[in-house]
Amino acid sequence: MPSLSERLAWERNRKFVGREQEIALFQKTITKTDLPFNILHIFGPGGVGKTSLVQQFQRLCTELKIPSIHIEARNLEATPESFISALNADMGLPESDSPLQILAANEERQVIFIDTYENISALDEWLQAEFLPHLSLDTLIVLAGRNSPSATWHSDPGWQALIHVLPLRNLSPEETLAYLHTRDIPANHHQEILNFTYGYPLALSLVADVLAQGQEISFPLETAPDIIKTLLERFIKEVPTPAHRMALQACAVVRLTTEALLTQLLELPDTHNLFEWLRGLSFIETGLFGLFPHDLAREVLIADLRWRNPDIYAQLHHQARSYYSKRLGQTQGVEKHRVLFDYIFLHRDNPAIRPRFTWGENSSLLTDSLKENDKNTILETIAANEGEASAQIAAHWLQRQPQNVLVFRDSQPTPAGFAIMVALHEASSEDINIDPGTIAAWEYLQNYAPLRPQEGATIFRFWMARDTYQSVSPIQSLIFVNFVQYFQKTPGLAYTFLPCAEPEEWTPMLTYFDLARSPAADFTVGGRNYGVFSHDWRVVSPIAWQEMLAQREIAASEVAPATTPASQPLLVLSQSGFLEAVQDALRNFTRPDILHQNPLLRSRLVEEQVPESGSVAKKVAALQTLVKQAAESLQSSPRDEKLYRVIHRTYLQPAPTQETAAELLDLPFSTYRRHLKAGMTRIAEILWQREIS
């Protein structure tokens, strides 16, 4: 009858999947006549499967009849005495015997496994100087721990030649599915488990255990703190101080962590030691532009933080947002794109955003202007994806507005992607009328949101990647980052349109970014239909837009879709209508009851001064303040100072009648009336410039 030990080994082997390359490497190594190396150092985060792999190695040794010794260092002290005692115990030797003499005298192939090596890594120098050199050349030592080899293994040319480093990563999607099959997990759960675990073995095991017990489980796992707690304990055994915990949480919140950013997030004068500590963690990667956690580690840390302390989660987002906002004003070109991408990453936890961006570093992609030899490739790409009719329209806009074309480049000679923007306010009626897309956008503006003087509107007419069209890809992500930059940097921009070949696919994300579905601007070219999204920057200004996104940033739910035209809280007045409203505000400056009806209360000018929930009384007070400030600014000009005196005596501190005001100012009544009209006009001009800026 098989023993319990044999049954245990059988169960472990039955549930083990993947790691074919690692097992092949080990088998090839131990069956060679001469070992190619004597130290095999396996490292990876807790729960990634190091111990399971070591058990497979041990099983292989048993099958090949190669003697092996296994030391579990989890409960050892980092002292030579403790290590020797554990070695004696596994070899069945009395404490008085020297295991080193026996091992050194052995002339056959043997393997020594030391698991949880990070617990005794302080013995590196002793092992290198006192223990390992006395072993025979036929001995392979397998070290398995969380951390990569310390510098002492690489700085010594001798050990450098005798060590092979094997980082252990997550299972591949194919291996993950194979594991779920072995655990008899229903196929309808496979994709969501794959999406959550990223192939991380411990997470797979925990989720499979829950499902195997007949329990239901939902994703994301913020509602399953027990699973998260177990994963966290495997990732980080013990955080030294609260500052270290905060550093770890901060690293999970942002896309890439630099020492400068960490200093800002933690509000500490010096974070060098904390940064170096992060850098040494097995589940923290070092990229070209900073540190970042393994995918699942990030998910678990964020889920734990949001469940444990949502206030800290919000605070870290606020600190990061402040840092990126400052950096946006200090950077240009590629660096500015990178900062914008970091900014957008703060929205990654929202389900509307996460699946529609790729979040890697994308460092090989460049944004460039249009070159003459790009045109044929661009037109061929449009023809292939949208048809010849669209390509002919694109050729027209390449000729008419080449300055509004962005080209995205990778290592290949042809553009990896592009975006063709059309400034509608700069196009002639003849230009607009050759394109159904611009016709629809222009008619939409005339019907629902007419442009005022000095205002502009843009349609992002064509946008696509060379290989993936408008599907989620690094190119598409970079295109959207450039769209955001365009919103922020273009003066006088009043309206933007974004057509999509598959509008339903992009509705959640674009709704989140306050681009409303606008069916009245939809159009058809070559039998293909395009759904359009739009945003009125006069209704929700760039500043208000950023504030709105800041509120949505830490929410876990999608934003309900909206369509336009719809009843909007703001009025977009024409210049003449605005002038009339300012004149009415002056005439009734001291009559708040009448100012309640003034259309300027619904203008962007006033809305930006009062919170969205502000009362009408507060809006009236804000309007009075704006009018008074504009009037008082006239005093700074000798030419306009006389106009201010007339406005002050007539409206701000009014005399009983206009005739009395003229007498107090010692002006002929005709001159007084002329100055009054000129003053009202100047104040309206000042406020108008603020309204449209």
Secondary structure by P-SEA (a helix, b strand, c coil): cccaaaaaaaaaaaacccaaaaaaaaaaaaacccccccbbbbbbcccccaaaaaaaaaaaaaaacbbbbbbbcccccccaaaaaaaaaaaacccccccaaaaaaacccbbbbbbccccccccccccccccccccccccbbbbbbccccccccccccaaaaaabbbbbbbcccaaaaaaaaaaacccccaaaaaaacccccaaaaaaaaaaaaacccccccccccaaaaaaaaaaaccccccaaaaaaaaaaaacccccaaaaaaaaccccaaaaaaaaaaccccccccccccccaaaaaaaaaaaaaccaaaaaaaaaaaaaaaaaaaaccccaaaaaaaaaaaacccccccccccccccccccbbbbcccccaaaaaaaaaaacccaaaaaaaaaaaacccccbbbbbccccccccbbbbbccccccaaaaaacaaaaaaaaaaacccccccccccccccccccccccccccaaaaaaaaaaaaaacccccccbbbbbbcccccaaaaaaaaccccccccccccccbbbbbbbbccccccaaaaaaaaaaaccccccccccccccccccccccaaaaaaaaaaaaaacccccccccccccccaaaaaaccccccaaaaaaaaaaaaaaaaaaccccccaaaaaaaaaaccccccccaaaaaaaacccaaaaaaaaaaaaaaaaaaaaaaaac
